[in-house]
């Protein structure tokens, strides 16, 4: 009996000590907690941000790479999400939530799902009247390091991304290597094709969570920068320049607030004649402009022309003609430069029926690809 009583007494002591320890009243030092990993911060302002890992992010609500505030923000929304394919995404597939930082209404926050999915999205800040103040492209590409994958071009021409702006792959023949489209001087992307029926040439637009409005004709009301800011998904039709009064300074060698590339990158120069002001022409040098169009993968591998990388893949993305119709998918493509030419702008072009790459002024109302170069 005494032994049982003694055992019960010792058990009570042990339980009491355990409770003290759990309540933090013990003198013994508490174990050091493992710190939570810091969320990546998007410190350098731009109109596009690359997200390669899942998590919580934040960025300043300023216009492009400037320090100019977008104004008083009442709400933040996701305008659209897309995988860039014919698969219809469910809302919040790519961006789980958006908002403003508590106590700091000039910092926008967003979170990805726990498992990052490749694709693109557009986040917009709105005022109290529900008008869009500015919008930002979020380029989601798991594990992608743009700096590590960058390609150095010949003759000191420059350093270029290995893929189109918005592409989540650089593999020949991969639909995810096609990327997004831009009217010259505009900061916001347009979704292009996702699948081509070779027999009928029927082009299907990439599926998204957004209703894309019909194109509008450029005029004093619609052909303005303010209109494009408030209507980032609307294509503006024109015979030449979508802007009612041309502005050669929207994209420049010195990165502007309307440049669509992510931090550290910009739209490249290409005059098509002066090598010192032309990244692609300078890279080619005396190698000649002749190309071999890959009929199986729909594009051109410029290895040995632009640089030494094993694959410098330029897919035949097609483009939007000035009337707003998407055309020539898997046949032709153009990549914008920041070099204005009259009411046009110079682009690098490929055509499945042409034996060479060519550099040509195109109407700024075209919607074409962008391949960013390092600043």
Secondary structure, DSSP 8 states (H G I E B T S, - for coil): -HHHHHHHHHHHHHHHHHHHHHTT-SSS---------------S--SEEEE-S-SEEEEE-BSTTS--B-----EEEEEEEE-SSSS---TTSS--EEEEETTEEEEEEEE--SS---EEEEEEEE-TTS-EEEEEEEEE-TT--HHHH-EEBGGG--EE-SS-TT-S---TT-GGGS--BEETT--S-B--EEEEETTTTEEEE---SS-----EE-STTTSSHHHHHH-TT--EE-SS-SSSS--TTSS-SS--TT--SBTTEEE--B-SS-GGGBHHHHHHGGG-SB---BTTTTEEE-BTTTBSSS--EEE---EE-TTS-EE-TTTEEEEEEEEEETTEEEEEEEETT-SB-EEEEEETTSEEB--EEE-
